């Protein structure tokens, strides 16, 4: 099996994933994923596609993560791993889709507008 290359996005985070057969090592930006994502919930998010498809420990993952915050990066990585697993075996698509892992979350931060404090908050209005 050759290396499978996919991308995943969430907010401004971009994950580029290289997946190949191996022992289950996940390396994120040249660090172990448990070191990169110290919070247990984020580690669970990263491992979700493997647990749903029952392929934990079968593939090595090399990841380049860029942009966004730690949670957005974890969710971008989850999408990229899901896409790579579907590319390996199309039978994985229905269970991953049922859990909502095949959908790119389109929600983005709304831009700040001129003449306002933030995207929707206005400056304080003074009548007199």
N, C-alpha and C positions, 0 to 999 in steps of 0.2 A: 504494500500500500504506500502510495506517495503522500506527500504533505498536502493537507487540505487548508486553503487560505480563505478566510471570510472576515467580514467586518460587522461590527454592531455599534449602534449609536443610541445615546440617551441624553437629552438636553444638549450640552456642548461637549460631552465626553465621547471619544471615539476609541474603540477597541479593535485592533488588528490581531487576528488569531491564526496561529499555525498549528494544526492538529495532526498528530501522527500516532501510530500504534506504539505503546510503551507500557510503563508501570504505573501511570497515574500522576506523574509529576506536573504541577502547574506552576510555571515561572512567569511572573508579571514584572516587566521592566527590570529584568536580571535579578529579581528577588523571589523568594518563595512566596506563594500567595497568602500564606498564613502570617507572614511578616508584613506584607503589603496591606492586607486587610485584617487588622488585629481584632476587629469586632466579630463575634461569633455569628451574628445575623448576616453579615456581609459574606462570610465564608459559606454559609448555607445557601445564599443567593447564587454564588459562583458554582456551587456543586449541584444545584437543582436539576439542570438538564441531564447530568449523569445519573442521578438518583431516579428520575422519572423513567429513563430509558434502560435502567439497570446495567449501565456500562462503567460504573465506578472502578477506577484502577486499570482500565484497558487502554487509555489513550494519554499521551503526553501532550501538554498544551504550552506553547510559547506565546506570550502576549506582549504587545506594545500598547500601552494605554496613554492617552493624551487628553488634556482638557477636562473641564468640569470638576465636580467634587467627588469624594470617595464613594458615595452612594450611587451617583450617576454612572461612575466608572464601573462599579460592580454590576449594575443592571445592563450596561452596554456589553460587558464581557459575557453575561448570561445569554443575551441575544445572539452574540457571535458564536458561542459554543453550540447553541441550539441549531443555528444554521449549518454549522460544520457537521454536526451529527446527522442532520437530515440529508446532507450531501453524501455522506457515507452510506446511509441506509434510509430510503424513503419511507419505510414502515414506521420510523420513529416520529413522523410528522403528526399523525392523529393524537397520540397522548400529549405531545408537547403543545400542540395547538389548543387542546382542551384545557390545559393549565394556563394558557395565555402567554406562552414563552416565544411564540413565533411572530408576535406583533410588535412593531417598533412604536414605542410610546411617543406620540406627536407633540405632547405638551412642552412648550418652551416658555422662557421668561419673557413677559411682555416688555417692550421697550419703553424707556422713559421718554415722556413728551416735553417739549419746550414749554416754558411758562407754568410748569408744575413741579412739585417736589419729587414725585416718583411717577410710576406708570399711571396711577389713578388718583393718588393723593394730591390735593391742591394746596397752594400756599394759603395761610390763614386770611380770611376775608374780613376787612374792617369797613364798616359802613360810614363811620365818622372818624 
